[in-house]
Amino acid sequence: MADHLPFVRSEALGDIPHGFFGHGDGAYQYGYGADGDAAEIAKTRAAAAVTLVTGAAIVTPHQVHSPDVVTVAQPWDDTPQGRPAGDALVTNQTGIAIGIVTADCGPVLFADKSAGVIGAAHAGWRGAHFGVLENTIAAMEALGADRANIAAVIGPTIAQASYEVDKGFRAHFTGDAAHFFIAGKDAAHWQFDLPAYIAHRLQAAGVNRFADLGLDTYTEKPDYYSYRRATHLGAANYGRQLSAIALG
C-alpha cells in the first residue's frame, strides 16, 4: 500500500519529508470518525507515515476545532480513542510523522529545517480565528525554532468560491478580516476565503515563507473529501484526508 498512496508535496518545504495525502478516487480513508473499518484506517495511516520516512510512526491528535497544540516527545498508540486532544502537533524528534486529518479545513505543515523542528496544524475557521497557527509557531519556538526560518504550506482546503457563509458566521470577523469576504448570492450571504485568511494569520505572526497549494477540496472530488460537498449531496458521512510531515 505504501507504494501507491497518492499525495502531493510543496517545494516550499524543500526536502523535509511531507505529504498531503488524498483519497485516490475513494480508495483511501484516513479519519477514524468517517466510514470504514478502524483497523484498515490504521493501516492506511501507518502506510502514509512510512511513505515519508522508513519505519516512522504516525502520530495524530483527537481533533476538536481548538487552538491547542500538543508537543510530541514520543509516539502514542494510533487508535480511535485515547489520543491527546488538540488541533496541532509539533516535534523535534526523528522517526515520527505528525499529521492531521481534514475535509475542508486548512491543513498547514510547518518546518524550520535548520532547527530540526516541524509542526502540523488543523486550521478551520475556528482554529485559525482563535490562534491555532500562532500557537503552533510558539510551540515550535519552544523547541528551538526561529519563526523567521519557518516555512509553512497550506494544503487542500475549501476555496472561497465554494465556501458560502451567512451573517452569523460573518459576525465573527471584524476589522481587517472583512477583506476575506466577497458578496454572495444575496445580501444575507458571503463567500469566505479561508486559505487567504490562514495566509494572513501566518504572515502577521512573522512567517513569511509560506505557500498555498491552491487545491479546493469541494471541487476536487476525485482527490479530496469535502464535508460541505457531502452535506450538499445528502451523504450520511464524509471522509478525511491526511497531511503529515516528519524528520528523516
N, C-alpha and C positions, 0 to 999 in steps of 0.2 A: 504493500500500500504506500509506503513512504516514497517510492519512486514515482508515484503517479498523482499525488495530491497537487491540485492546481493552486498556484499562488503567484503574487506579483511582488516586486521589490522596488525600492526607490534609490536612485543614485545619491540622494541627499544623505543617506546613512552609510554610504561607502561600502566597505567590506565587512561591516558588522553583520553577523548572521541575523536575518529577519525575514518575515514574510507576512503578507496579507492573504490569508487562505480563503478562497471562495468555495462554493459548494459543488462545482463541476456538474452543472445541469441537474442538481438534486442528488448527486451521488454521495455527498458527504455532509455530515451533520456534526456540529461542534458544541452544541449547547445542551446541557442536561435538562434545561427547562422546556425543551422542544420535544417533538415526537421522535421516537427512536429508542432502541434498546440501550440502556445505560452502559452496558459492557462494550457494545460496539462503538458508542460515542467515545468512551475512554480510550479504546484502541486507536481511533482516528486522531484524537488529541495527542496521544503519545507518539503516533507516527509523524505528526506535524513537528513535534519537538526534535526528533532525530533527523528529520529532513534538514533542519537548520544546523544542528551540531550532533555528531555521532555520540550516542549514549546520554544525551541530555534528557532531563526530566521536565515534564510540562507542569507549570505552576500557574493556577488562575485563582482569583478570589470569588467569593459569592457576591455578585454584584447587586447593589441596592440603590443605584442612582444617587450616590452620595459624593461628597468631596474628599472622602477618606482614602488615605494611601497606606499600604502595608509594605514595610521593608522586609525583604526576603533574605534570611540568613542561610536557610537550608530548605530543601523541598518539603512539601507536605503531601499527604495522600490525595490523589486527584479523584475524588469521589463526589457524588451528587450532594451529599450532606457533610458538614464538618469543616469545610474550608473557611478561612477567615473572611469576614465581611469587609467589603471595601470596593472601590472602583478604580484603583490604580495600584501598581506594584513597582518597586524599584529594587535593584540589587547590584552588588559588585562581585558576585560570586560566579565562577565559571561553571559550565555544565548544567545550567538551569535556563530553560526557556520560559520567560514570563509572558503571559498573554491575557487578553481579554476577549470576550465574545460580544458581538453586536448584530443588530438587524435594522439599522437606520442611524443609530447614534454614531458619533465620530470616534473611531479608534485612532489613537495617537501613540506612535512609538518614538522614544527618545534615546539618544546616546551621546555621551561625552567619551569619545574613543580614547583620548589621552589620559583621562582619569580612570577608565575602565568601569564606568557606571552606566547603567541602562534603566529605562523606565517604560511602562505601558499604561495608558490611561483610557478609560471608558468615558467619553465626553459627550453625553447627550446634552440637551439644553440645560437641564437642571445642574448636572455636574459642572459643565462649563461656566454657567452663571454663578454658581456658588463656590468655585475655586478649586476644582479637582486638578486643573492644569498647573496653576500656581503652586498648589500643594505638592504635586509630583516633582516640580523643579526644585522646591525647597528640600524635599526628601532626598533628591539626588545630590544636592549640595552637602547635605549632612553626611553623605558617603564620600565626599571629596570632589564632586563635580564642580565645574565653574559654568554658570549659565551662559557666559559669553562663548563657551566652547560646545554648548549643547546643540545638536541637530535634532529636528523633530519632523515627523511626516504624518500628515492626516490621510488616513486610509479611506476605503469605500464608505461613503456617508450619504444620507439623503440630501439631494440638491435643492436649491431654492425653488426651482420650477415645480418640484414635486412635494414641497412642504407647505401646505396651506394651514394657516392658524387663524384663530378667532380673536376677538377683542380681549377675552380673558387672558389668553396667552400673551398677547401684545402688551398688556398692562405690566408684565414683569420687567419690561425693558424700557428704560428711560434715558434721557440724555443722548450721548453719542451712539448708544445701541439702536436708536431709531434708524440709523443708516443701513441696518441689516434687514430691513423690511421693504418690500415694494407692494403696491396696491394689488389686491386680489380680485375675485370675481364680483365683489360688491363692497359697499362701504364698511361691512362688518367683518371682512376677511382680508388677510395679508399673506404674502409669501415670505418665509423666513429663510435667511441664508446661514445655516448652521456652520458649514465649513469656513465661511468668511469670518464668522463670529469667533470660531476657535482660533483662526489665524490671528485675529485682532488681539485676543487674550494672550496668545503666545508672544506676540511682538511687544505688547505692553509689559509683559513680565521679563523682557530682556532677552528673549530667544529670537534672534534674527535669522538664523539658519534653519528655515523650515520650508517644506514643500507640501503641496496638496495633490494627491493622485488624480483628483477630478473625476472620480467614479461615483455615479449616482446609484445607490442601492435599489431605488424604486424602479428605475428604467432598465437597469442591467439584470434583467430577470434570469438569463442563462447562467449567470455567475454569482449573484449575491441574493441572500434572503432580505426581505423587507417586511417589517412589521406593518407598515402602512399599506403596502400593496396587499398583504394577506388580509388585512381588515377590509379593504375595499372589495376584495374578491369573496368575502364571507368565509374565509378559511377558519377552521377550528383552532389552529395553532400556526406557528411560524418558526422557521429555522434560525440558526445563528451561524455566522462565520467567525473565524478566529484570526486575530492579529497577534503575532508573537515575535519576540526578539531575545537574543542570547549572546553571551560572551563565549567565544570559542575556547 
